[in-house]
Amino acid sequence: QYAIEAINADGGVYVKEYDANIPIRLTHYDDESDPTKAVSTLETLFSDQDVTVYLGGAGSDMHAATAAIAEKNKVPYCGIAFALWQIHQQGYQYLFSPFPKSPDQARDVFEILNQIPEGERPNKVAIFQETTDWGIELGGLWAEEAAANGYEVVVHEEYAPRTEDLSGMILKAKEAGAEILLSLPNPPDGIAMFKQMAELDWAPKFSLVIRAPEGVQWGADMGTTGEYVTIFPGWHNAMNFPGVDELNEKYQADFDRPADLLTGPAYSCVQIFADAIERAGTLDRAAIRDAMSATDMTTVTGPVTFNEDGTGNVLNPLVQWQNGQLELVWPLDQASADLAYPAPPFGER
């Protein structure tokens, strides 16, 4: 909404075919995190409104369902909070995602760990792998990258979403002396995981926990138990790119805080679409798709280009909960704080 308001305030998007600036009209529905409802909604939008582009929702499992509809209808589709890589390997031509993918998240965590001085660097890895498409994909890539970088995976456990008792794999990690935790639980599972870790007194020196700690309530709800956790969320409001200050100012006025993590990637998708429509000079969806594939611009998330499979060449910032706040800790030239390492035992926080 913020991105569209900003573009429309300047008259909209210039379309050469009509020699006019055309405002963007946004129609949005709540998909209720239900892939079936999301698919139905995309079909309804296509038949009732002859939409120009699709703005995908959030969550890899949702995009896995809806990307196929965009391809069938030949409507350019831009997805946020969408790290699943395998969907991009199906030959889709209308799918674009300016968001870090599993290979980026697997590679970059070890690049960051490798920057810790050798005498202080952790080595033993525990992977808690969710039994979903994304969990399996990223768990396997983490194991590959660990081996390639000389780290030892001492525990590689699987669990199903909404598993209430995670103590078995936590105890295995503790007994194996694991110093690094890599996982991507949904919010309820992440909360249960860390509460049980605190109860069982296992505090890894470094934790990358994607998804669960992204919510603004994590710090307040988890207290010191949720401190030191790191995330790859795709964006942070401290990033130094054009438009970020203005976006934070609007968000601060409305919500009394700087923009939340997914706001930047969502805003970026609108910027990318508007740029592609203007360069295409038409509302023809195939032409817009071709212009999207040739994107080379800087958005609020930073520089964006696309690979042939629709994956984006974008920054993959790491953020960390520190003193009840989310701080940007990597890349170093964008950081708002240093990485807090090692995480102390829960009882000493």
C-alpha positions as CSV (number, residue, x, y, z in Angstrom):
1,Q,0.0,0.0,0.0
2,Y,2.8,2.4,0.9
3,A,4.6,1.8,-2.4
4,I,1.4,2.2,-4.5
5,E,0.5,5.4,-2.6
6,A,4.0,6.8,-3.4
7,I,3.8,6.0,-7.1
8,N,0.2,7.2,-7.5
9,A,1.1,10.5,-5.6
10,D,3.5,11.1,-8.6
11,G,0.7,10.5,-11.0
12,G,1.1,6.7,-11.5
13,V,3.1,4.7,-14.0
14,Y,3.8,6.2,-17.4
15,V,2.7,3.9,-20.2
16,K,4.0,4.9,-23.6
17,E,1.3,3.0,-25.4
18,Y,-1.3,5.4,-24.0
19,D,1.1,8.4,-23.6
20,A,-0.3,8.7,-20.1
21,N,0.5,8.2,-16.4
22,I,-1.9,5.5,-15.1
23,P,-2.5,5.0,-11.4
24,I,-2.0,1.6,-9.9
25,R,-5.1,-0.1,-8.4
26,L,-4.5,-2.6,-5.7
27,T,-7.1,-5.4,-5.0
28,H,-6.1,-7.6,-2.1
29,Y,-7.6,-10.5,-0.3
30,D,-6.7,-12.4,2.9
31,D,-5.6,-15.9,1.8
32,E,-5.7,-17.0,5.5
33,S,-2.5,-18.9,4.9
34,D,-4.5,-21.4,3.0
35,P,-3.0,-22.4,-0.4
36,T,-6.3,-23.5,-1.7
37,K,-7.9,-20.2,-1.0
38,A,-4.9,-18.4,-2.4
39,V,-5.2,-20.3,-5.7
40,S,-9.0,-19.6,-5.9
41,T,-8.4,-15.9,-5.3
42,L,-5.8,-15.6,-8.1
43,E,-8.2,-17.3,-10.5
44,T,-11.0,-14.9,-9.4
45,L,-8.8,-11.9,-9.9
46,F,-7.8,-13.1,-13.4
47,S,-11.3,-13.7,-14.6
48,D,-13.0,-10.7,-12.9
49,Q,-10.4,-8.0,-13.3
50,D,-8.1,-9.0,-16.1
51,V,-5.2,-8.2,-13.7
52,T,-1.9,-6.9,-15.1
53,V,0.4,-8.4,-12.4
54,Y,0.1,-10.6,-9.3
55,L,1.7,-9.6,-6.0
56,G,2.2,-12.9,-4.1
57,G,1.6,-13.3,-0.4
58,A,4.1,-14.5,2.1
59,G,5.5,-18.0,2.8
60,S,7.2,-20.6,0.5
61,D,4.4,-23.1,0.7
62,M,1.9,-20.5,-0.4
63,H,4.0,-19.5,-3.4
64,A,4.5,-23.1,-4.3
65,A,0.8,-23.3,-4.9
66,T,0.1,-19.9,-6.5
67,A,3.1,-19.7,-8.9
68,A,1.5,-22.4,-11.0
69,I,-1.6,-20.3,-11.4
70,A,0.4,-17.3,-12.5
71,E,2.2,-19.4,-15.1
72,K,-1.1,-20.9,-16.4
73,N,-2.7,-17.5,-16.7
74,K,0.6,-15.9,-18.0
75,V,0.5,-13.1,-15.5
76,P,3.8,-11.8,-14.1
77,Y,4.1,-12.8,-10.4
78,C,6.4,-11.3,-7.7
79,G,6.8,-13.2,-4.4
80,I,8.1,-12.1,-1.1
81,A,9.2,-14.1,1.9
82,F,9.8,-16.9,-0.6
83,A,13.1,-18.7,-0.1
84,L,12.1,-22.1,-1.6
85,W,14.4,-22.6,-4.6
86,Q,13.0,-25.8,-6.2
87,I,9.8,-24.0,-7.5
88,H,12.1,-21.9,-9.7
89,Q,13.5,-25.0,-11.2
90,Q,10.2,-26.0,-13.0
91,G,10.7,-23.8,-16.0
92,Y,8.2,-21.1,-15.0
93,Q,8.6,-17.9,-17.2
94,Y,6.3,-15.6,-15.2
95,L,7.7,-16.2,-11.7
96,F,10.0,-13.6,-10.1
97,S,11.2,-13.4,-6.5
98,P,13.6,-10.6,-5.3
99,F,14.2,-12.6,-2.1
100,P,17.2,-14.7,-0.9
101,K,16.8,-18.4,-1.7
102,S,17.8,-21.5,0.1
103,P,21.2,-21.8,-1.6
104,D,22.0,-18.2,-0.5
105,Q,20.9,-18.9,3.1
106,A,22.9,-22.1,3.2
107,R,26.1,-20.5,1.8
108,D,26.0,-17.1,3.6
109,V,25.6,-18.5,7.2
110,F,29.0,-20.2,6.8
111,E,30.5,-17.1,5.2
112,I,29.5,-15.2,8.3
113,L,30.7,-17.9,10.7
114,N,34.0,-18.1,8.9
115,Q,34.6,-14.4,9.8
116,I,34.7,-15.3,13.5
117,P,38.4,-15.6,14.6
118,E,39.5,-19.2,14.3
119,G,40.2,-19.7,18.0
120,E,36.7,-18.6,18.9
121,R,34.8,-20.1,16.0
122,P,32.2,-22.8,16.7
123,N,32.5,-26.0,14.7
124,K,29.8,-28.5,15.7
125,V,26.4,-28.1,14.0
126,A,22.9,-29.2,14.9
127,I,20.3,-29.1,12.1
128,F,16.7,-29.3,13.2
129,Q,15.0,-30.0,9.9
130,E,11.3,-29.4,9.4
131,T,9.6,-32.1,7.3
132,T,8.3,-29.7,4.6
133,D,9.6,-29.0,1.1
134,W,11.5,-26.0,2.3
135,G,12.8,-27.6,5.4
136,I,14.1,-30.6,3.5
137,E,15.6,-28.4,0.8
138,L,17.4,-26.1,3.2
139,G,18.4,-28.8,5.7
140,G,20.2,-30.7,2.9
141,L,22.0,-27.6,1.7
142,W,23.1,-26.7,5.2
143,A,24.6,-30.1,5.6
144,E,26.4,-29.8,2.2
145,E,27.8,-26.3,3.0
146,A,28.8,-27.4,6.5
147,A,31.0,-30.2,5.1
148,A,32.4,-27.9,2.3
149,N,33.4,-25.3,5.0
150,G,35.0,-27.8,7.4
151,Y,32.2,-27.9,10.0
152,E,31.0,-31.1,11.7
153,V,27.2,-31.8,11.7
154,V,26.9,-33.8,14.9
155,V,23.0,-33.9,14.9
156,H,20.7,-33.8,12.0
157,E,17.1,-34.4,13.2
158,E,13.7,-34.1,11.5
159,Y,10.5,-33.0,13.1
160,A,6.9,-32.4,11.8
161,P,5.3,-29.0,12.1
162,R,3.4,-28.5,15.3
163,T,5.4,-31.2,17.2
164,E,4.9,-30.3,20.8
165,D,7.8,-32.2,22.4
166,L,11.1,-31.4,20.8
167,S,13.2,-32.4,23.8
168,G,14.6,-35.6,22.2
169,M,16.5,-33.7,19.5
170,I,17.5,-30.9,21.9
171,L,19.0,-33.4,24.3
172,K,20.9,-35.1,21.4
173,A,22.3,-31.7,20.4
174,K,23.3,-31.0,24.0
175,E,25.0,-34.3,24.5
176,A,26.8,-34.0,21.2
177,G,28.2,-30.7,22.2
178,A,26.6,-28.8,19.3
179,E,27.6,-25.1,19.2
180,I,25.6,-24.0,16.2
181,L,21.8,-24.4,15.6
182,L,20.3,-24.2,12.1
183,S,16.6,-24.4,11.8
184,L,13.5,-22.8,10.2
185,P,10.5,-23.4,12.5
186,N,7.2,-21.7,12.2
187,P,6.4,-19.3,15.1
188,P,4.6,-21.8,17.4
189,D,7.4,-24.4,16.9
190,G,10.1,-21.9,17.3
191,I,8.6,-20.7,20.6
192,A,8.3,-24.2,21.8
193,M,11.8,-25.1,20.7
194,F,13.5,-22.2,22.6
195,K,11.5,-22.6,25.7
196,Q,12.4,-26.3,25.8
197,M,16.1,-25.5,25.0
198,A,16.1,-23.1,28.1
199,E,14.4,-25.8,30.3
200,L,17.0,-28.3,29.2
201,D,19.9,-25.8,29.5
202,W,21.2,-26.0,25.9
203,A,22.3,-22.7,24.5
204,P,24.2,-22.9,21.3
205,K,26.8,-20.2,20.8
206,F,25.2,-19.3,17.4
207,S,21.6,-19.9,16.3
208,L,20.2,-19.2,12.9
209,V,16.4,-19.6,13.2
210,I,14.5,-18.5,10.1
211,R,10.8,-17.5,10.3
212,A,9.8,-17.9,14.0
213,P,11.7,-14.9,15.4
214,E,10.7,-12.6,12.6
215,G,7.5,-11.4,14.4
216,V,7.7,-8.1,16.3
217,Q,6.4,-9.8,19.5
218,W,9.3,-12.4,19.7
219,G,11.4,-10.1,21.9
220,A,8.6,-9.2,24.2
221,D,7.2,-12.7,24.4
222,M,10.4,-14.6,24.8
223,G,12.5,-12.2,26.9
224,T,16.1,-13.2,27.4
225,T,15.3,-16.7,26.1
226,G,14.8,-15.2,22.6
227,E,18.0,-13.1,22.6
228,Y,21.0,-13.7,20.3
229,V,18.9,-15.5,17.7
230,T,19.8,-14.6,14.1
231,I,17.5,-14.6,11.0
232,F,17.8,-14.2,7.3
233,P,14.6,-12.2,6.7
234,G,15.4,-10.5,3.3
235,W,15.5,-6.9,4.7
236,H,16.0,-4.7,7.7
237,N,14.9,-1.1,8.2
238,A,18.4,0.1,8.8
239,M,19.5,-0.7,5.3
240,N,20.9,2.3,3.5
241,F,19.1,2.5,0.2
242,P,16.9,5.2,-1.4
243,G,13.4,5.3,0.0
244,V,14.1,3.5,3.2
245,D,14.0,6.6,5.4
246,E,10.7,7.7,3.9
247,L,9.3,4.2,4.4
248,N,10.4,4.1,8.0
249,E,8.9,7.6,8.6
250,K,5.5,6.5,7.3
251,Y,5.6,3.3,9.2
252,Q,6.6,5.1,12.4
253,A,3.7,7.5,12.1
254,D,1.2,4.6,11.7
255,F,2.6,1.9,13.9
256,D,5.0,3.7,16.3
257,R,8.0,1.7,15.1
258,P,10.3,1.5,12.0
259,A,9.1,-0.7,9.1
260,D,8.8,-4.4,9.9
261,L,11.0,-7.0,8.1
262,L,8.6,-8.0,5.3
263,T,7.7,-4.4,4.5
264,G,10.8,-3.8,2.5
265,P,10.6,-6.9,0.2
266,A,6.9,-6.2,-0.4
267,Y,7.6,-2.5,-1.3
268,S,10.4,-3.7,-3.6
269,C,8.0,-5.9,-5.6
270,V,5.8,-2.9,-6.4
271,Q,8.9,-0.8,-7.4
272,I,10.0,-3.6,-9.7
273,F,6.6,-4.0,-11.3
274,A,6.2,-0.3,-11.8
275,D,9.6,-0.1,-13.4
276,A,8.9,-3.0,-15.7
277,I,5.6,-1.6,-16.9
278,E,7.2,1.7,-17.7
279,R,10.1,0.1,-19.6
280,A,7.7,-2.2,-21.4
281,G,5.6,0.8,-22.5
282,T,2.5,-1.3,-22.5
283,L,0.1,-3.2,-20.3
284,D,0.7,-6.4,-22.3
285,R,1.6,-9.0,-19.7
286,A,4.1,-10.8,-21.9
287,A,6.0,-7.6,-22.6
288,I,5.9,-6.8,-18.9
289,R,7.3,-10.2,-18.2
290,D,10.1,-9.6,-20.6
291,A,10.9,-6.3,-19.0
292,M,10.8,-7.9,-15.5
293,S,13.4,-10.4,-16.6
294,A,15.7,-7.5,-17.6
295,T,15.3,-5.7,-14.3
296,D,18.4,-3.8,-13.2
297,M,17.5,-1.3,-10.5
298,T,18.0,-0.3,-6.9
299,T,14.9,-0.7,-4.6
300,V,14.5,-0.2,-0.9
301,T,16.1,-3.7,-0.5
302,G,19.1,-2.7,-2.6
303,P,20.2,-3.7,-6.1
304,V,18.0,-6.2,-7.9
305,T,18.6,-8.2,-11.1
306,F,17.0,-11.6,-12.0
307,N,18.5,-14.8,-13.2
308,E,16.9,-16.8,-16.0
309,D,14.9,-18.9,-13.5
310,G,13.3,-15.8,-11.9
311,T,15.5,-15.9,-8.7
312,G,16.8,-12.6,-7.7
313,N,20.4,-11.4,-7.3
314,V,19.8,-9.6,-4.0
315,L,21.4,-8.9,-0.6
316,N,20.8,-11.5,2.1
317,P,21.0,-9.5,5.3
318,L,21.4,-11.2,8.7
319,V,19.6,-9.7,11.7
320,Q,19.8,-10.6,15.4
321,W,17.7,-10.0,18.5
322,Q,19.8,-7.9,20.9
323,N,18.4,-6.3,24.0
324,G,14.8,-6.7,22.8
325,Q,15.5,-5.1,19.4
326,L,16.2,-6.5,15.9
327,E,19.7,-5.3,14.8
328,L,21.2,-5.6,11.3
329,V,24.6,-7.4,11.8
330,W,25.6,-8.4,8.2
331,P,26.7,-7.4,5.6
332,L,29.1,-5.3,7.6
333,D,28.8,-2.2,5.4
334,Q,25.0,-2.1,6.2
335,A,25.2,-3.2,9.9
336,S,23.5,-1.3,12.7
337,A,25.3,-3.4,15.3
338,D,28.1,-6.0,15.7
339,L,27.2,-9.7,15.8
340,A,26.7,-10.6,19.5
341,Y,28.7,-13.8,19.9
342,P,28.9,-16.2,21.7
343,A,25.4,-16.5,23.1
344,P,25.8,-17.1,26.9
345,P,23.9,-19.9,28.7
346,F,20.3,-19.0,29.3
347,G,20.8,-18.8,33.1
348,E,23.5,-16.1,32.6
349,R,21.5,-13.7,30.5
